[in-house]
């Protein structure tokens, strides 16, 4: 046996792939010239020398040009603990176990979104399961909500009819078409993360903001223009998502498309994968509206965090929330969206803080590790200067992300925000949550009226749960019977109409329910309630 003398490297022939796949130059000349150089190539990091290089090397020798225009280089896949998979360790994940439990779409989506392509990523059945719980089910539940109510109302899309969109609808459409624009640009530029993670953000906002704030529009019995606009907005969002997800979650995208589009339009392309790529409606995009709603959602999140700190349930109304924001323009946004924030946080009043010190006390904690390593012997003087400063204005500078200037022995020194811990202490009667320059201060004191209203909401929740247990349709009217302790009786008396409206009750009767009624007994907030209901 003799070594072939012309052999360079056993891998070097891999560089001939672009010509050999077409048997060029002996045939398929036109096809080769149309497809060379390739738009992109995708392989793992270990192919950097073994293939990426040989492709370019041979292409340069033969044609004096590159072989491919873009490369997506994949990092290694590790196990769930961050260890490299190997048969020796016994930590290899069988892909069929993942596919059988969660499906191909969830596995794809996890690999696309876990980390940028070139970085290592952990992989396990549990991590793929988080995709289903945190993303797929959120989208599917939103889709199911639409299907249930659209079928109940007999709603169908009406091409050519322009709905009377609410401000909330206009924001969602703006966010939707911003998403289309951004995902399209990401795909054109081989940006895997940019083509996937923004979809997760949008689906979360669609479900946990727009839909949650729009539920009453679907519940009401009359089919007015507002209800029609809600249907049209949600339908457009779901159909658009079916197109955006087609490259990355093809099976889910196809399921959405077939039921939402093909079920009523036989002239539509047979598959979402045969449809033209959806284009953004630039007229629908309103960047000001996007920024305003991003701020409102951020403030609402801080408000909920303040509630959690105070251990106040969302169903318990509170008297007031006040916000600290970064500018006069953002203060105007708080004023404009005060009704939205009041409803979202279940408070009676929304305002901006005259000064953050009204609800909190600030203190500065110079960080020895950062400042000591950077300034050495100057640190004690810097620390003394910081502690002697008026805390609130200094804290506002740092929380806004700006440098704070201190003077030590005649020398001006710029202190970075990450070099000082700003401590925030809520004043009595407030619960506070903050993030950078933004702060939500919730008044936590409860009046008797607020307590009664909170109890009425607890009653509504238990009636709704009992409706589900009784397997009633969402549109069924009911007769409700109750027995309760004095505090709950007072709540029913004060909020009788509210309870009946929320639960679609035609009667709300004190006393024992008739035979065959669905029943429940529950204790909460020191009260006891027995409920019974029957279909009206």
C-alpha positions in Angstrom: 0.0 0.0 0.0 1.4 3.4 -1.0 0.5 6.9 0.1 -1.0 9.0 -2.7 1.6 11.7 -3.1 -0.9 14.4 -4.3 -2.8 14.2 -1.0 -2.9 17.6 0.9 -5.4 16.8 3.7 -8.2 14.4 3.8 -10.6 17.3 4.5 -9.3 19.5 1.8 -11.5 18.0 -0.9 -14.5 19.3 1.1 -13.7 22.6 -0.5 -14.7 21.3 -3.8 -18.3 20.9 -2.7 -19.8 23.9 -4.6 -18.5 22.6 -8.0 -18.8 18.9 -7.4 -22.5 19.1 -6.4 -23.3 20.3 -9.9 -20.6 18.3 -11.7 -19.3 21.7 -12.9 -17.7 22.5 -15.4 -18.9 19.4 -17.2 -22.6 20.1 -16.9 -25.1 22.4 -15.1 -23.0 25.5 -15.9 -25.8 28.0 -15.8 -27.1 26.6 -12.5 -23.7 26.8 -10.9 -23.1 30.4 -12.0 -26.6 31.4 -10.7 -25.9 29.9 -7.2 -22.2 30.7 -6.7 -21.1 32.2 -4.4 -23.6 30.9 -1.9 -25.6 33.4 0.2 -24.7 31.7 3.5 -23.2 28.6 5.0 -24.0 27.2 8.5 -21.9 24.7 10.4 -20.4 24.3 13.9 -17.3 26.1 15.1 -15.1 23.0 14.5 -15.6 23.5 10.8 -13.7 26.9 10.8 -10.5 25.3 9.6 -12.0 22.0 8.3 -14.5 23.5 5.8 -15.0 27.2 5.9 -11.4 27.7 5.1 -11.1 25.0 2.4 -14.1 26.4 0.6 -12.6 29.8 0.3 -9.1 28.5 -0.5 -10.2 26.4 -3.4 -12.7 29.0 -4.6 -9.8 31.5 -4.6 -7.5 29.2 -6.5 -10.1 28.4 -9.1 -12.1 31.6 -9.5 -10.2 34.3 -7.5 -13.3 35.0 -5.4 -15.0 34.1 -2.2 -17.2 30.9 -1.9 -19.9 32.3 0.4 -21.1 35.7 1.4 -22.2 35.0 5.0 -21.5 32.4 7.6 -23.4 31.3 10.7 -20.9 29.5 13.0 -22.6 27.4 15.7 -21.3 26.9 19.1 -21.2 23.6 20.9 -24.3 22.1 22.5 -23.8 21.2 26.2 -25.9 19.2 28.6 -28.3 20.9 31.0 -25.5 21.3 33.6 -23.2 23.0 31.1 -21.0 20.0 30.5 -19.9 18.9 27.0 -22.0 16.0 25.9 -20.1 12.7 25.5 -20.9 9.0 25.5 -18.2 8.6 28.1 -20.1 10.9 30.6 -23.5 9.4 29.6 -25.0 12.9 29.4 -26.0 12.8 25.7 -29.7 13.9 25.3 -31.6 11.6 22.9 -33.4 14.1 20.5 -36.3 11.7 20.0 -37.1 11.9 23.7 -37.4 15.7 23.3 -39.4 15.4 20.1 -41.8 12.8 21.5 -42.5 14.9 24.6 -42.5 18.5 23.3 -42.4 18.3 19.5 -40.0 19.6 16.8 -41.2 23.2 16.9 -40.3 23.7 20.6 -36.9 22.1 20.2 -36.2 24.4 17.2 -37.3 27.5 19.0 -35.2 26.7 22.1 -32.1 26.2 19.9 -32.8 29.5 18.0 -33.4 31.6 21.2 -31.2 30.1 23.9 -28.1 32.1 22.9 -26.5 33.7 19.8 -25.5 31.0 17.3 -21.8 31.2 17.9 -22.1 30.7 21.7 -22.3 27.5 23.5 -25.8 26.6 24.8 -27.2 24.1 27.3 -29.7 21.6 26.1 -32.1 19.3 28.0 -35.7 18.1 27.9 -36.5 20.5 30.8 -35.1 23.5 29.0 -37.1 22.7 25.9 -40.2 22.3 28.2 -39.7 25.9 29.3 -40.3 27.0 25.7 -43.7 25.3 25.8 -44.7 26.7 29.1 -43.4 30.2 28.6 -44.0 30.8 24.9 -46.0 28.2 23.0 -48.8 27.8 25.5 -49.1 31.6 25.8 -49.6 31.9 22.1 -51.9 28.9 21.9 -54.1 30.1 24.7 -54.4 33.5 23.0 -55.3 31.8 19.8 -57.8 29.5 21.6 -59.4 32.6 23.3 -59.9 34.2 19.8 -61.4 31.0 18.3 -63.8 30.4 21.2 -65.2 33.9 21.1 -65.2 34.3 17.4 -67.2 31.1 17.0 -69.5 32.2 19.8 -70.2 35.5 18.0 -70.0 34.1 14.5 -67.3 36.7 13.7 -65.5 36.5 10.3 -62.9 38.8 8.9 -64.3 41.5 6.6 -61.7 42.5 3.9 -62.0 46.1 2.9 -63.7 47.2 6.1 -61.6 49.5 8.3 -62.4 49.0 12.0 -62.7 51.8 14.5 -59.5 51.0 16.3 -59.1 52.1 19.9 -55.9 53.6 21.2 -54.9 50.2 22.6 -55.6 48.6 19.2 -53.5 51.2 17.4 -50.6 50.5 19.7 -50.8 46.8 19.2 -50.9 47.2 15.4 -48.0 49.6 15.6 -46.0 47.1 17.7 -47.1 44.3 15.3 -45.9 46.0 12.2 -42.7 47.2 14.0 -42.2 43.5 14.7 -42.7 42.5 11.1 -40.2 45.2 10.0 -37.6 44.1 12.6 -37.9 40.3 12.0 -37.7 40.8 8.3 -34.5 42.9 8.6 -33.1 40.2 11.0 -33.8 37.4 8.6 -32.3 39.4 5.7 -29.1 39.8 7.8 -28.9 36.2 9.2 -29.6 37.5 12.7 -31.2 34.4 14.4 -31.7 36.0 17.8 -33.2 39.2 16.2 -35.7 37.0 14.2 -37.0 35.1 17.2 -36.7 36.7 20.6 -38.7 39.9 19.6 -41.6 37.5 18.7 -41.5 36.2 22.3 -41.7 39.7 23.6 -44.6 40.6 21.3 -46.6 37.5 22.2 -46.1 38.3 25.9 -47.4 41.8 25.4 -50.3 40.5 23.2 -51.4 38.1 25.8 -50.6 39.7 29.1 -51.3 43.3 28.2 -53.5 43.8 25.1 -55.7 40.8 25.6 -56.0 41.1 29.3 -57.0 44.7 29.0 -59.4 43.9 26.1 -61.3 40.9 27.6 -64.3 42.9 28.5 -64.7 44.0 24.8 -65.2 40.3 23.9 -67.5 39.5 26.9 -70.1 42.2 26.2 -73.3 40.9 24.5 -73.7 43.7 22.0 -71.6 43.5 18.8 -70.7 47.2 18.5 -67.8 48.8 16.6 -65.5 48.4 19.5 -66.0 44.7 19.7 -65.5 44.4 16.0 -62.3 46.3 16.2 -61.1 44.0 19.0 -61.7 40.9 16.9 -60.1 42.5 13.8 -57.0 43.5 15.8 -56.5 40.1 17.4 -57.1 38.3 14.1 -54.5 40.4 12.3 -52.0 39.8 15.0 -52.5 36.0 15.0 -52.4 35.7 11.2 -49.3 37.9 11.1 -47.6 35.7 13.7 -48.4 32.6 11.7 -46.3 34.1 8.8 -43.5 35.3 11.1 -43.2 31.9 12.8 -43.3 29.9 9.5 -39.5 29.7 9.2 -38.9 28.8 12.8 -42.0 27.0 14.1 -43.4 25.6 10.9 -45.9 23.2 12.3 -47.5 25.6 14.8 -47.5 28.3 12.1 -49.3 26.0 9.7 -51.9 25.1 12.2 -52.7 28.7 12.9 -52.8 29.6 9.2 -55.1 26.7 8.2 -57.7 27.5 10.8 -57.5 31.3 10.6 -57.0 31.8 6.9 -57.8 28.7 4.8 -60.9 27.8 6.8 -62.8 30.8 5.3 -60.7 31.8 2.2 -60.2 28.9 -0.2 -58.5 31.3 -2.6 -55.6 31.8 -0.1 -52.3 29.9 -0.7 -52.7 26.3 0.4 -50.0 26.7 3.0 -48.4 29.5 5.0 -45.2 28.1 3.5 -46.5 28.8 0.0 -47.6 32.3 0.9 -45.7 35.4 0.1 -43.7 36.9 3.0 -45.8 39.4 4.9 -44.6 43.0 4.7 -44.8 45.7 7.3 -47.5 48.4 7.1 -45.3 51.5 7.6 -48.4 53.7 8.1 -49.5 51.6 11.1 -46.1 52.1 12.8 -46.2 54.9 15.4 -42.9 55.1 17.3 -44.3 57.7 19.8 -47.1 55.3 20.6 -44.6 52.5 21.0 -42.5 54.5 23.4 -45.5 55.6 25.4 -46.9 52.1 25.9 -43.4 50.7 26.7 -43.2 53.3 29.5 -46.8 52.5 30.7 -46.0 48.8 30.8 -42.8 49.4 32.7 -44.6 51.6 35.3 -47.3 49.0 35.7 -44.7 46.3 36.3 -43.2 48.5 39.0 -46.6 49.1 40.5 -47.3 45.3 40.7 -43.8 44.8 42.3 -44.8 47.4 44.9 -48.0 45.5 45.6 -46.1 42.2 46.0 -43.8 43.9 48.5 -46.8 45.1 50.5 -48.5 41.7 50.2 -51.6 43.4 48.7 -53.5 41.2 46.2 -54.4 42.8 42.8 -58.1 42.2 43.6 -57.8 44.5 46.6 -58.3 48.2 45.5 -55.9 50.7 46.8 -56.3 54.5 47.1 -53.3 55.8 45.1 -50.1 55.1 43.2 -47.6 57.8 42.4 -44.7 57.6 39.9 -41.3 59.2 39.6 -40.2 59.4 35.9 -37.2 60.7 34.1 -38.7 63.8 32.3 -41.6 66.2 31.9 -42.5 64.3 28.7 -42.8 61.1 30.6 -44.9 62.8 33.3 -47.3 63.8 30.5 -47.5 60.1 29.5 -48.5 59.2 33.1 -51.2 61.8 33.0 -52.4 60.7 29.6 -52.6 57.0 30.5 -53.7 57.5 34.1 -57.0 55.6 33.5 -55.1 52.7 32.1 -52.6 52.6 35.0 -55.5 53.0 37.5 -57.4 50.0 36.1 -54.3 47.9 35.7 -53.1 48.4 39.2 -56.6 48.6 40.7 -56.1 52.0 42.4 -58.4 55.0 42.7 -55.9 57.7 41.8 -52.7 58.0 39.6 -50.3 60.9 39.8 -46.6 61.8 39.5 -44.5 62.4 42.6 -43.7 66.0 43.3 -40.4 64.8 44.4 -39.3 61.2 44.9 -38.4 62.1 48.5 -42.2 62.4 49.2 -42.4 58.6 49.3 -38.9 57.4 49.9 -35.7 58.2 51.6 -32.4 57.8 49.7 -29.0 57.0 51.0 -25.7 56.5 49.2 -23.4 53.5 49.8 -20.0 54.0 48.1 -18.8 50.5 47.0 -15.3 49.8 48.3 -14.4 47.1 45.8 -15.1 49.4 42.8 -13.9 52.7 44.2 -11.0 51.3 46.3 -9.5 49.4 43.4 -9.8 52.4 41.0 -8.7 55.2 43.3 -6.6 53.5 46.0 -5.6 55.9 48.8 -8.2 58.5 47.5 -11.1 56.2 48.4 -11.6 57.4 52.0 -11.9 61.0 50.9 -14.2 60.1 48.1 -16.4 58.1 50.5 -16.5 61.0 52.9 -17.5 63.4 50.2 -20.3 61.1 48.9 -21.8 60.6 52.3 -21.8 64.3 53.0 -23.7 65.1 49.8 -27.5 65.7 49.9 -28.7 62.2 49.2 -31.8 62.7 47.0 -30.4 64.9 44.2 -27.2 62.8 44.1 -29.3 59.6 43.9 -31.3 61.1 41.1 -28.2 61.8 39.1 -26.9 58.2 39.6 -30.2 56.5 39.0 -30.5 58.4 35.7 -27.3 56.7 34.6 -25.2 59.9 34.8 -21.8 60.5 36.5 -21.7 62.3 39.8 -18.9 64.8 40.4 -17.3 65.0 43.8 -14.5 67.3 45.0 -11.7 65.7 47.1 -8.8 68.0 48.2 -9.4 70.3 45.3 -9.6 67.6 42.7 -12.9 67.0 40.8 -13.6 63.2 40.4 -16.4 61.7 38.3 -18.1 58.9 40.0 -19.9 56.3 37.8 -23.4 55.0 38.7 -22.1 51.4 39.1 -19.6 52.6 41.7 -22.3 53.7 44.3 -25.2 51.7 45.6 -28.3 53.9 45.9 -30.5 52.6 48.7 -34.2 53.3 48.7 -36.3 53.1 51.8 -40.1 53.6 51.6 -41.6 56.0 54.0 -44.5 54.9 56.3 -47.7 54.2 54.4 -46.0 53.5 51.1 -44.8 50.4 49.3 -42.1 51.2 46.8 -40.5 49.6 43.8 -37.8 51.2 41.7 -35.7 50.6 38.6 -33.1 53.2 37.6 -34.8 56.6 37.5 -38.3 55.1 37.6 -40.2 54.5 40.9 -43.7 53.4 41.8 -45.0 54.4 45.3 -48.2 52.6 46.3 -50.3 53.9 49.2 -51.1 50.7 51.2 -53.5 51.9 53.9 -57.0 50.3 53.6 -60.3 52.1 54.3 -63.5 50.2 55.1 -64.8 51.0 51.6 -61.7 49.6 50.0 -61.9 46.5 52.1 -65.5 45.9 51.1 -64.7 46.4 47.4 -61.8 44.0 47.7 -64.1 41.3 49.2 -66.6 41.8 46.4 -63.9 41.0 43.9 -63.0 37.9 45.8 -66.6 36.8 45.6 -66.6 37.4 41.8 -63.5 35.3 41.4 -65.1 32.3 43.3 -68.3 32.6 41.3 -66.2 32.5 38.1 -64.3 29.4 39.3 -67.6 27.7 40.2 -68.9 28.4 36.7 -65.9 26.5 35.3 -66.5 23.6 37.7 -70.1 23.5 36.6 -69.0 23.3 33.0 -71.0 26.3 31.9 -70.5 28.1 28.6 -68.8 31.5 28.9 -72.1 33.2 27.7 -74.5 31.3 30.1 -76.5 33.4 32.5 -76.7 32.1 36.0 -78.6 32.4 39.3 -76.4 32.8 42.3 -77.1 31.8 45.9 -74.9 32.6 48.9 -74.4 32.4 52.6 -71.7 34.5 54.2 -70.2 36.0 57.3 -71.1 39.7 58.1 -68.1 41.3 56.3 -69.0 39.5 53.0 -72.7 40.3 53.5 -71.7 44.0 53.7 -69.6 43.6 50.6 -72.5 42.1 48.6 -74.8 44.9 49.7 -72.4 47.6 48.6 -71.3 46.0 45.3 -74.3 43.9 44.3 -74.6 45.3 40.8 -70.9 44.9 40.2 -71.0 41.2 41.2 -74.0 40.5 39.0 -72.5 42.2 36.0 -69.1 40.5 36.2 -70.6 37.0 36.6 -73.5 37.3 34.2 -75.9 36.7 37.1 -79.6 37.4 36.7 -80.2 36.8 40.4 -78.1 37.1 43.5 -80.0 35.6 46.4 -79.1 35.1 50.1 -80.0 31.6 51.2 -79.7 28.0 50.3 -79.5 27.0 46.6 -82.0 24.6 45.0 -81.2 20.9 44.6 -78.7 20.1 41.9 -76.8 23.5 42.1 -73.1 23.6 41.8 -71.7 24.5 45.3 -68.5 25.6 47.0 -67.5 26.7 50.5 -64.3 28.8 51.0 -62.6 30.9 53.7 -60.5 34.0 53.0 -59.5 37.2 54.6 -61.1 36.1 57.9 -64.5 35.5 56.2 -66.4 32.4 55.1 -68.5 32.1 52.0 -70.8 29.3 50.6 -71.9 29.7 47.0 -74.3 27.9 44.8 -75.3 28.5 41.2 -77.5 27.1 38.5 -77.9 28.0 34.9 -80.7 30.6 34.4 
